[in-house]
């Protein structure tokens, strides 16, 4: 856990709390971000938005790759946009199945671009990696970490508040992803390139990962999802991933984005 000096965190805190610069935008690798963006990330008990999760998943992926950590997995990421588009196709897909007509994946170029690596910021073809990590919002008010395990063909879930959603509920919520990911991969020739049989095109099972650190409040699910991803993708133990460190993690992540400085 990289330690950032208090004097540097004080600089960011002073900028956030200076009302004279409330309209100021900060240039980051992920575009310009408002003071509200940094405030909600830096301060405790603030909800993290899609924008936070997408920026930080990309940032962490890039810094793990750049650091060349020997223990890191062979992985890439998707974002909340990909997941929303994929889930939105579920009713149309079911309608096609009901009417016994094929679903035209060629029309879904926005999804295909992620898989084949032709989308800006998502240029790792899925055929070249083993895992795809993404944030996912459950019930409209809770972030979990999803992993599309391309080796075992499973959807794995790290949930920091498992009391909110039963395993059965999570399995049902993820049905569109479980069903459509395999079809999307098949449409891009993924299974042929990986030498997999047609049995892997069936709906993928859900694995709820247990024995993980859990949150003890109602506001840090986003930070937990981000840090689950960072620790697991980097291939390190979860010893320091705990509720007591969430306040510092927020400040650490905000400072790194604010300065465009990845740290390991």
BELZIUR-V262501 format. One record per backbone hydrogen bond with DSSP energy under -1.0 kcal/mol. NH is the residue of the N-H (numbers start at 1). CO is the residue of the C=O. If there is no record, write none. Layout:
((NH/CO) (NH/CO))
This chain:
((9/5) (10/6) (11/7) (12/8) (13/9) (14/10) (15/11) (16/12) (17/13) (21/18) (22/19) (24/21) (26/33) (28/31) (31/28) (33/26) (38/34) (39/35) (40/36) (41/37) (42/38) (43/39) (53/49) (54/50) (55/51) (56/52) (57/53) (58/54) (59/55) (60/56) (61/57) (62/58) (63/59) (64/60) (65/61) (66/62) (67/63) (68/64) (72/69) (73/233) (75/73) (76/131) (78/133) (83/79) (84/80) (85/81) (86/82) (87/83) (88/84) (89/86) (90/87) (93/89) (94/90) (95/91) (96/92) (97/93) (98/94) (99/95) (100/97) (101/96) (105/103) (107/104) (108/105) (112/108) (113/109) (115/111) (116/112) (118/113) (122/119) (126/115) (128/125) (129/126) (130/74) (131/74) (132/148) (133/76) (134/146) (136/144) (138/142) (141/138) (144/136) (145/158) (146/134) (147/156) (148/132) (149/147) (149/154) (150/130) (150/148) (153/149) (154/149) (155/205) (156/147) (157/207) (158/145) (164/161) (170/166) (171/167) (172/168) (173/169) (174/170) (175/172) (178/174) (179/175) (180/176) (181/177) (184/180) (185/181) (186/182) (187/183) (189/186) (190/185) (193/189) (194/190) (196/191) (200/197) (201/198) (202/199) (204/178) (207/155) (209/157) (215/160) (224/220) (225/221) (226/222) (227/223) (228/224) (229/225) (230/226) (231/227) (232/228) (233/229) (234/230) (236/231) (241/238) (242/240) (245/242) (246/243) (249/245) (250/246) (251/247) (252/248) (253/249) (254/250) (255/251) (256/252) (257/253) (258/254) (259/255) (261/256))
